[in-house]
Every structure is written in C-alpha cells, then in structure tokens.
C-alpha cells in the first residue's frame, strides 16, 4: 500500500472511531454505534471493515487485499456524558457525509469543532432544569406546590454537589450516594419540623433524578442484539449506580430510625380527575430532562408529546389494575413507537426522544417504598417492592426497544401506502424529477431484453 493511500486509510478510520466515541459516550447501543462506524468507513471508500466494541474501547480493522497486512486502530472511550446536542450534531454530520454533501476532511474538521465546543445553553439553566424535573416528579406523584418547591431546591443542591464532586474526580458511585443522602436528609428535616407536606416525595423525586442518568436502555438493547460483553458491562454499571442510590437512601433512613424520625410513606392513589396534572407533569419532566441534557430546542416539542403520551398510557393502565410492571411496559412501548417517528421527523436521533420520554416512568417511589419497608418496618415485603422496581426498569428498556422494532416496518409501509393512495398532486410533483440527458433504458415485453429509448422531445438517432 502506497504511503498516500495509507494516510487516506488512517484518516477515514480515525474519523469513524471519533464518531463512534461520541455515540458510545452518549449512551447509544453497540449495534447502533457499529452500524454508524461501518457507514462512515463505507462512505470513505473502505469496504469490508471489522469493528469490535467492548464498552470502554473500540477497535476497527481494514484489509485492502488478501496479501496485504490489515490496518487496525483502537480508541478508548474515556468519558460518559449526556450531551444530546453533540449527539444530534454528529448524527446529522454522518448523514451528510454518507450522502456526499461533505468530504472526509470537511467532516473531520466539523467533528473536531463539535467535540471541542462547549454546551449550547448556560450551565445554570441546565442546573435549574434538573430542579424543574424533580418538581414535575412531585406533581406526578400527587404533591402540592410547597413540596414541589422543596423538591426543586433539593434537586438543584444535589446537581451542584455532583458537579463539584465530578470536578474533584470522585467516582460516580459516591456521587450517587451523596445525592441520595441529601434527598433523605431534607425529608428528615421536613419530618422533624412537622411540615405539612409529604417528605417521602422529596426522596422519590431525588431518586428519579439520579436514576435519569443510568443508561439501562442501552444495556438491554445490547443484550437483545447479541452484544453480551458490552451488555454485561452496562448492566454492571447500572447496578453499581443504582446501588449507590440505595446506599444513600438507606443511610438516611437509618439515621432517621436512630433519632426517632420515621419518615413514613403516604399511600398514593391515582384519580382520573388528576389525569391532566399527571399528563402535564410527565411532559414537564421529559422536557426538563432533555433541556438539562442539552437537547436541541427543536427536540423539546416531540419530547413533550412523547412524555405526555407515556404518562397517559401508564395512568390508564394502572387505573385498570394491570400492575406497575405491565403498565410501565405498555407506556414504554408507546414511547418507543412514537419516538422513532417523531424523532426523525424533527431531525433528532430517536435516542434523544426515547431517553427523555421514559423519565416519568422511572420507579423512584417504588425504590423508596422497598427501602422503607426493609429498614423502618422490618417487613419482608420490601424485597418484593425492590424486585418490582427492577421489573419496572426492565419493562422500560424492553418496551422501548420493542416499540422501536415495531415502528420501523410500520413507517416503511406507511410511506408505501401514502405513495399508493396520494393520488394526483394539486400543485408540483410529488418528488423532484431530474433532467434526463441520455437515452433511457427500457425492457422489451416480448423478449425481456433491455433496449434504448430516446428521451421524450429528442430527435431519433441517425442510422449508422
């Protein structure tokens, strides 16, 4: 292989690996990252590449000929972030590069600019958005305006603490412990001063906020699509981060029992009269999370619609006594179907809409119920509640992925049906028609062989 050709191969492989790094760090599934990397290499002229991803590293190999040594490049994924703006921009960049609108060098320069740019919104607005999401969680669980305000302030404090811990390079597990303990401590203070609110809702909102950053959907997607190594790594990470939440809440409950502050769990009943509030709260939580994760502004409308639809389905299914797991699975299935169509229509990856739309379905109150029953009451039913929380998490991930699988063929058939039934257009062609500059190839009905036919309006070719 010539040196110039070798440099071209190096640049294409480097571009593909940097694109895959952004996808993996944003929580994309291994199958999606692999397909995107192969799409970039194919658009760059490298066919037959092999990709291997192991959650923290990516390897890509290309062999130009059977008698030529293969080129193998490896890149490590050193960071994890919920930056939906970067994910969206990279997704659009890959589509333009694959479509021929960008050269490889232009795509490489634009990718470098995207990965080095700061967040599109001020950081203080993202911090406030986390508080709004926690406030929406308390409204969803039946809280009033006072406990909602307390949840907003508590969530802002938790996010500021976690940002400071992150700058000090404290592992994410300890950040989860600290955040959950802050929520529990606020609930203990509210109970100690006999505040006329439900302190348990503050803990539930804090748990939902901390659960929002755990990429369980990607773990289940990897397991379903056959990437078991990365699935095991993602599941272990999810279990570790969830264990940090449990540890923080358990520490708060243990201190409460030690000092006689038994923060009880109020019974939650779903009333159809509160359906508009619950649906609106679900939309608010989804939009707030998307904004806190720096999603593009055009993504907020589909996120709000999907969040409201998921909350509506969950409320109606729960009211019909289908149980929390099946109600959550049905709502997640609806989220998966709607996210695929609306995400593409608004020019954002469906992953952005999916992750945001499932936020109202997270089992924050169920986890707190299980821990309270285990530590304060000594009831073994707490194990059942924690198992229910695990089932809800699996139901969210599996329901969303099933919805994505169903949505893809439905969208293809809908396009075909639209083309078949649209009829004559009132103005303009249905598709742009390119100008023909050469003879059109047709197939003879009698012989089945191809023959040339001159384009309409052109004189016949002169006989030889």
C-alpha positions as CSV (number, residue, x, y, z in Angstrom):
1,X,0.0,0.0,0.0
2,X,1.4,3.4,-1.0
3,X,2.1,5.9,1.7
4,X,-0.5,8.4,0.3
5,X,-3.2,5.6,0.2
6,X,-2.2,4.6,3.8
7,X,-2.7,8.1,5.0
8,X,-6.2,8.2,3.4
9,X,-7.0,4.9,5.2
10,X,-5.7,6.4,8.5
11,X,-7.9,9.5,8.2
12,X,-11.0,7.6,7.4
13,X,-10.5,5.1,10.2
14,X,-9.8,8.0,12.6
15,X,-13.0,9.8,11.6
16,X,-15.1,6.6,12.1
17,X,-13.6,5.9,15.6
18,X,-14.2,9.5,16.7
19,X,-17.8,9.3,15.6
20,X,-18.2,6.0,17.5
21,X,-16.7,7.6,20.6
22,X,-19.4,10.3,20.7
23,X,-22.2,7.7,20.2
24,X,-21.0,5.4,22.9
25,X,-20.3,8.2,25.4
26,X,-23.9,9.4,24.9
27,X,-25.5,6.0,25.7
28,X,-26.1,4.7,22.2
29,X,-26.3,0.9,21.8
30,X,-23.4,-1.1,20.5
31,X,-25.4,-2.2,17.4
32,X,-26.1,1.5,16.5
33,X,-22.5,2.5,17.1
34,X,-21.2,-0.4,15.0
35,X,-23.6,0.3,12.1
36,X,-22.6,4.0,12.1
37,X,-18.9,3.3,12.2
38,X,-19.3,0.9,9.2
39,X,-21.4,3.5,7.4
40,X,-18.6,6.1,7.8
41,X,-15.9,3.8,6.6
42,X,-18.1,2.7,3.6
43,X,-18.7,6.4,2.7
44,X,-15.0,6.9,2.9
45,X,-14.3,4.2,0.4
46,X,-13.3,1.4,2.8
47,X,-15.3,-1.7,2.3
48,X,-15.3,-4.8,4.5
49,X,-14.1,-3.3,7.7
50,X,-14.4,-5.2,11.0
51,X,-15.5,-3.4,14.2
52,X,-15.1,-4.7,17.8
53,X,-16.6,-2.7,20.7
54,X,-16.1,-3.5,24.4
55,X,-17.8,-0.6,26.2
56,X,-14.6,1.2,27.0
57,X,-12.7,0.7,23.8
58,X,-13.3,0.4,20.1
59,X,-11.2,-1.4,17.5
60,X,-11.6,-1.2,13.7
61,X,-9.6,-3.3,11.2
62,X,-9.3,-2.9,7.4
63,X,-7.5,-5.1,5.0
64,X,-7.1,-3.7,1.4
65,X,-6.2,-7.1,-0.1
66,X,-5.7,-10.7,1.0
67,X,-2.0,-10.4,0.6
68,X,-1.7,-7.1,2.5
69,X,-1.4,-6.7,6.2
70,X,-4.6,-5.3,7.9
71,X,-4.7,-1.9,9.4
72,X,-6.1,-2.0,13.0
73,X,-6.8,1.1,15.0
74,X,-8.0,1.3,18.7
75,X,-9.6,4.2,20.5
76,X,-10.6,4.4,24.2
77,X,-13.9,5.9,25.4
78,X,-12.6,8.0,28.4
79,X,-15.8,9.9,29.3
80,X,-19.5,9.5,29.6
81,X,-21.9,12.4,29.2
82,X,-25.5,13.2,28.5
83,X,-24.9,15.8,25.8
84,X,-27.8,15.4,23.3
85,X,-26.8,18.4,21.3
86,X,-23.4,16.8,20.4
87,X,-25.1,13.5,19.6
88,X,-27.6,15.2,17.3
89,X,-25.0,17.2,15.5
90,X,-22.8,14.2,15.0
91,X,-25.8,12.2,13.7
92,X,-26.5,14.9,11.1
93,X,-22.8,15.1,10.2
94,X,-22.7,11.4,9.5
95,X,-25.8,11.6,7.3
96,X,-24.4,14.5,5.3
97,X,-21.0,12.7,4.9
98,X,-22.7,9.5,3.8
99,X,-24.9,11.5,1.4
100,X,-21.9,13.1,-0.3
101,X,-22.6,16.6,1.0
102,X,-19.3,16.7,2.9
103,X,-15.8,15.5,2.1
104,X,-13.9,13.4,4.6
105,X,-11.6,16.3,5.5
106,X,-14.6,18.7,6.0
107,X,-16.4,16.1,8.2
108,X,-13.3,15.6,10.3
109,X,-12.9,19.4,10.9
110,X,-16.5,19.8,11.7
111,X,-16.4,16.8,14.1
112,X,-13.4,18.3,15.9
113,X,-15.3,21.6,16.3
114,X,-18.4,19.8,17.7
115,X,-16.5,17.7,20.2
116,X,-14.4,20.7,21.5
117,X,-17.3,23.2,21.7
118,X,-19.0,24.0,25.0
119,X,-22.6,23.4,25.9
120,X,-25.2,25.3,23.8
121,X,-27.0,26.6,26.9
122,X,-25.7,28.3,30.0
123,X,-24.9,25.8,32.7
124,X,-27.1,27.5,35.3
125,X,-30.1,26.9,33.1
126,X,-29.3,23.2,33.0
127,X,-29.0,23.1,36.8
128,X,-32.4,24.8,37.0
129,X,-33.8,22.3,34.6
130,X,-32.9,19.4,36.9
131,X,-34.8,21.2,39.6
132,X,-37.8,21.6,37.3
133,X,-37.7,17.9,36.5
134,X,-37.7,17.0,40.2
135,X,-40.6,19.4,40.8
136,X,-42.5,17.7,38.0
137,X,-41.9,14.4,39.7
138,X,-43.6,15.5,42.9
139,X,-46.5,16.8,40.9
140,X,-46.8,13.5,39.1
141,X,-46.8,11.7,42.5
142,X,-49.6,13.9,43.9
143,X,-47.6,16.6,45.8
144,X,-48.7,20.2,46.3
145,X,-46.9,23.5,45.5
146,X,-44.9,23.6,48.7
147,X,-43.3,20.2,48.4
148,X,-42.7,20.9,44.7
149,X,-40.7,24.0,45.6
150,X,-38.7,22.0,48.2
151,X,-38.0,19.3,45.6
152,X,-36.8,21.9,43.1
153,X,-34.3,23.4,45.6
154,X,-33.2,19.9,46.7
155,X,-32.5,18.8,43.2
156,X,-30.5,22.0,42.4
157,X,-28.4,21.3,45.5
158,X,-27.8,17.7,44.5
159,X,-26.8,18.7,41.0
160,X,-24.4,21.4,42.2
161,X,-22.8,18.9,44.6
162,X,-22.4,16.3,42.0
163,X,-20.8,18.8,39.6
164,X,-18.4,19.7,42.3
165,X,-17.7,16.1,43.1
166,X,-17.1,15.4,39.4
167,X,-14.5,18.2,39.2
168,X,-12.8,16.6,42.1
169,X,-12.8,13.3,40.1
170,X,-14.9,11.5,42.7
171,X,-16.3,8.3,41.2
172,X,-19.9,8.3,40.1
173,X,-20.9,5.7,42.7
174,X,-20.0,8.1,45.6
175,X,-21.8,10.9,43.8
176,X,-25.0,8.8,43.8
177,X,-24.6,8.0,47.5
178,X,-24.1,11.7,48.3
179,X,-27.1,12.8,46.2
180,X,-29.5,10.2,47.6
181,X,-28.4,11.1,51.2
182,X,-29.1,14.8,50.6
183,X,-32.6,14.0,49.5
184,X,-33.1,11.7,52.5
185,X,-31.7,14.4,54.9
186,X,-34.1,17.0,53.5
187,X,-37.0,14.6,54.1
188,X,-35.8,14.0,57.7
189,X,-35.7,17.8,58.4
190,X,-39.2,18.3,57.0
191,X,-40.5,15.5,59.2
192,X,-38.7,16.9,62.3
193,X,-40.2,20.3,61.9
194,X,-43.7,18.8,61.3
195,X,-44.0,20.4,57.9
196,X,-47.5,20.0,56.3
197,X,-46.1,18.1,53.3
198,X,-45.2,14.6,52.3
199,X,-41.5,14.3,52.9
200,X,-41.3,10.9,51.1
201,X,-42.0,12.7,47.8
202,X,-38.7,14.6,48.1
203,X,-36.8,11.3,48.4
204,X,-38.7,9.9,45.4
205,X,-38.0,12.9,43.3
206,X,-34.3,12.7,44.2
207,X,-34.2,9.0,43.3
208,X,-35.8,9.7,39.9
209,X,-33.3,12.5,39.2
210,X,-30.4,10.2,40.0
211,X,-31.8,7.3,38.0
212,X,-32.2,9.5,35.0
213,X,-28.5,9.3,34.2
214,X,-28.3,5.5,34.2
215,X,-28.3,4.1,30.6
216,X,-30.3,0.9,31.2
217,X,-31.9,1.0,27.8
218,X,-28.6,0.7,26.1
219,X,-27.7,-2.3,28.3
220,X,-30.9,-4.2,27.4
221,X,-30.5,-3.3,23.7
222,X,-27.0,-4.7,23.7
223,X,-28.3,-7.9,25.3
224,X,-31.1,-8.3,22.8
225,X,-28.9,-7.6,19.8
226,X,-26.3,-10.1,20.8
227,X,-23.5,-7.8,22.2
228,X,-23.3,-9.6,25.5
229,X,-19.9,-8.3,26.6
230,X,-21.0,-4.6,26.4
231,X,-24.4,-5.6,27.8
232,X,-22.8,-7.1,30.9
233,X,-20.6,-4.1,31.4
234,X,-23.5,-1.7,31.0
235,X,-25.7,-3.7,33.4
236,X,-22.9,-3.8,36.0
237,X,-22.6,0.0,35.7
238,X,-26.3,0.4,36.1
239,X,-26.4,-1.9,39.1
240,X,-23.5,-0.1,40.7
241,X,-25.0,3.4,40.3
242,X,-28.4,2.1,41.5
243,X,-26.7,0.6,44.5
244,X,-25.2,4.0,45.3
245,X,-28.8,5.4,45.4
246,X,-29.9,2.6,47.6
247,X,-27.0,3.1,49.9
248,X,-27.6,6.9,50.3
249,X,-31.3,6.5,51.0
250,X,-30.6,3.6,53.4
251,X,-28.2,5.7,55.3
252,X,-30.8,8.5,55.7
253,X,-33.4,6.1,56.8
254,X,-31.1,4.5,59.3
255,X,-30.3,7.9,60.8
256,X,-34.0,8.7,61.0
257,X,-34.7,5.5,62.9
258,X,-31.8,6.2,65.2
259,X,-33.2,9.7,66.1
260,X,-36.8,8.7,66.1
261,X,-37.6,10.3,62.8
262,X,-39.7,7.8,61.0
263,X,-40.4,9.3,57.6
264,X,-43.5,7.3,56.6
265,X,-44.8,6.5,53.2
266,X,-48.1,8.0,52.3
267,X,-50.5,5.9,50.2
268,X,-50.7,7.1,46.6
269,X,-54.0,6.7,44.7
270,X,-54.5,7.5,41.1
271,X,-57.6,9.6,40.4
272,X,-58.9,10.2,36.9
273,X,-59.7,13.7,38.0
274,X,-55.9,14.4,38.3
275,X,-55.2,13.0,34.9
276,X,-54.5,16.4,33.2
277,X,-52.0,17.2,36.0
278,X,-50.3,13.8,35.7
279,X,-50.0,14.0,31.9
280,X,-48.7,17.6,32.1
281,X,-46.2,16.6,34.8
282,X,-44.9,13.8,32.6
283,X,-44.4,16.2,29.7
284,X,-42.7,18.7,32.0
285,X,-40.3,16.1,33.4
286,X,-39.4,14.9,29.9
287,X,-38.8,18.4,28.6
288,X,-36.8,19.4,31.6
289,X,-34.5,16.4,31.4
290,X,-34.0,16.9,27.6
291,X,-33.0,20.6,28.2
292,X,-30.7,19.6,31.1
293,X,-29.0,17.2,28.8
294,X,-28.6,20.0,26.2
295,X,-31.0,18.6,23.6
296,X,-31.7,20.9,20.6
297,X,-34.7,23.2,21.1
298,X,-36.4,21.6,18.1
299,X,-36.4,18.3,20.1
300,X,-38.4,19.7,23.0
301,X,-41.8,19.5,21.3
302,X,-41.6,15.8,20.3
303,X,-40.2,15.1,23.8
304,X,-43.2,16.8,25.4
305,X,-45.6,14.9,23.3
306,X,-44.0,11.5,24.0
307,X,-43.6,12.2,27.7
308,X,-47.3,13.1,27.9
309,X,-48.4,10.1,25.9
310,X,-46.3,7.7,28.1
311,X,-47.8,9.2,31.3
312,X,-51.3,8.9,29.9
313,X,-50.9,5.3,29.0
314,X,-49.3,4.4,32.3
315,X,-52.0,6.2,34.3
316,X,-54.9,4.5,32.4
317,X,-53.2,1.1,32.6
318,X,-52.6,1.4,36.3
319,X,-56.1,2.6,36.8
320,X,-57.3,-0.6,35.0
321,X,-55.3,-2.7,37.5
322,X,-52.7,-4.1,35.1
323,X,-50.0,-3.8,37.7
324,X,-46.9,-1.5,37.7
325,X,-44.7,-3.6,35.5
326,X,-47.2,-4.2,32.7
327,X,-48.4,-0.6,32.9
328,X,-44.9,0.6,32.5
329,X,-44.1,-1.8,29.7
330,X,-47.2,-0.6,27.8
331,X,-46.2,3.0,28.3
332,X,-42.6,2.3,27.2
333,X,-43.9,0.6,24.1
334,X,-45.8,3.7,23.2
335,X,-42.8,5.8,23.8
336,X,-40.7,3.6,21.6
337,X,-43.2,3.7,18.7
338,X,-43.7,7.5,18.9
339,X,-40.0,8.4,19.4
340,X,-38.9,6.7,16.2
341,X,-41.3,8.6,14.0
342,X,-41.3,12.0,15.7
343,X,-37.5,12.0,16.3
344,X,-36.8,11.5,12.6
345,X,-39.5,14.0,11.6
346,X,-38.0,16.7,13.8
347,X,-34.4,15.9,12.7
348,X,-33.1,14.5,16.0
349,X,-32.0,10.9,16.8
350,X,-34.8,8.8,18.3
351,X,-32.5,8.0,21.3
352,X,-32.9,11.7,22.5
353,X,-36.7,11.3,22.5
354,X,-36.7,7.8,23.9
355,X,-34.5,8.6,26.9
356,X,-36.3,11.8,27.7
357,X,-39.8,10.2,27.3
358,X,-39.1,7.4,29.7
359,X,-38.2,9.7,32.6
360,X,-41.7,9.9,34.1
361,X,-41.8,6.1,34.2
362,X,-38.8,5.7,36.5
363,X,-39.6,3.8,39.7
364,X,-38.4,6.4,42.3
365,X,-41.3,5.9,44.7
366,X,-41.2,2.1,44.4
367,X,-37.5,2.0,45.4
368,X,-38.1,4.2,48.4
369,X,-41.1,2.1,49.4
370,X,-39.0,-1.1,49.4
371,X,-36.2,0.5,51.4
372,X,-38.6,2.0,53.9
373,X,-40.3,-1.4,54.4
374,X,-37.0,-3.1,54.9
375,X,-35.3,-0.7,57.3
376,X,-38.1,1.0,59.2
377,X,-40.8,-1.6,59.4
378,X,-38.7,-4.7,59.1
379,X,-41.2,-6.1,56.6
380,X,-40.0,-8.6,54.0
381,X,-42.4,-7.1,51.6
382,X,-39.7,-4.6,51.0
383,X,-37.9,-7.2,48.9
384,X,-41.0,-7.6,46.8
385,X,-41.1,-3.8,46.3
386,X,-37.4,-3.7,45.2
387,X,-38.0,-6.6,42.9
388,X,-40.9,-4.7,41.4
389,X,-38.6,-1.7,40.9
390,X,-36.2,-4.0,39.0
391,X,-39.1,-5.3,36.9
392,X,-40.1,-1.8,36.1
393,X,-36.6,-0.9,34.9
394,X,-36.5,-4.0,32.6
395,X,-40.0,-3.2,31.4
396,X,-39.0,0.3,30.4
397,X,-36.0,-0.8,28.4
398,X,-37.6,-3.8,26.8
399,X,-40.8,-2.0,26.0
400,X,-39.0,0.9,24.3
401,X,-36.8,-1.4,22.2
402,X,-39.9,-3.5,21.1
403,X,-41.6,-0.2,20.1
404,X,-38.6,0.7,18.0
405,X,-38.7,-2.7,16.3
406,X,-42.4,-2.3,15.5
407,X,-42.1,1.3,14.4
408,X,-39.5,0.7,11.7
409,X,-41.6,-1.5,9.4
410,X,-44.8,0.5,10.2
411,X,-43.1,3.6,8.9
412,X,-41.9,1.9,5.8
413,X,-45.4,0.5,5.0
414,X,-46.9,3.9,5.8
415,X,-44.7,5.6,3.2
416,X,-45.6,3.0,0.6
417,X,-49.3,3.4,1.3
418,X,-49.0,7.1,1.1
419,X,-47.3,6.8,-2.3
420,X,-50.0,4.4,-3.5
421,X,-53.1,6.4,-2.3
422,X,-51.9,10.0,-2.5
423,X,-53.5,10.5,-6.0
424,X,-52.7,13.5,-8.2
425,X,-51.0,16.4,-6.6
426,X,-52.8,19.7,-6.7
427,X,-49.5,21.6,-7.3
428,X,-46.0,20.5,-8.0
429,X,-44.6,17.0,-8.5
430,X,-44.6,14.5,-5.6
431,X,-40.8,14.1,-6.0
432,X,-38.3,16.2,-7.8
433,X,-37.6,14.9,-11.3
434,X,-34.1,15.0,-12.6
435,X,-33.4,16.1,-16.1
436,X,-32.6,13.3,-18.4
437,X,-29.5,13.8,-20.6
438,X,-29.1,10.4,-22.1
439,X,-31.1,7.6,-23.6
440,X,-33.5,5.8,-21.2
441,X,-33.1,2.0,-20.8
442,X,-36.4,0.1,-21.2
443,X,-37.2,-3.6,-21.1
444,X,-38.9,-5.3,-24.1
445,X,-42.1,-7.0,-23.1
446,X,-41.7,-9.7,-25.8
447,X,-38.1,-10.7,-25.3
448,X,-37.3,-9.3,-21.8
449,X,-34.1,-7.8,-23.1
450,X,-33.1,-4.2,-22.4
451,X,-33.2,-1.7,-25.3
452,X,-32.5,2.0,-25.6
453,X,-35.3,4.5,-26.0
454,X,-34.7,8.2,-26.7
455,X,-35.8,10.7,-24.1
456,X,-39.1,12.5,-25.0
457,X,-38.6,15.5,-27.1
458,X,-35.3,14.5,-28.6
459,X,-34.9,13.6,-32.2
460,X,-34.2,10.0,-33.1
461,X,-30.6,9.0,-33.5
462,X,-29.3,8.9,-37.1
463,X,-28.8,5.4,-38.6
464,X,-25.2,4.2,-38.9
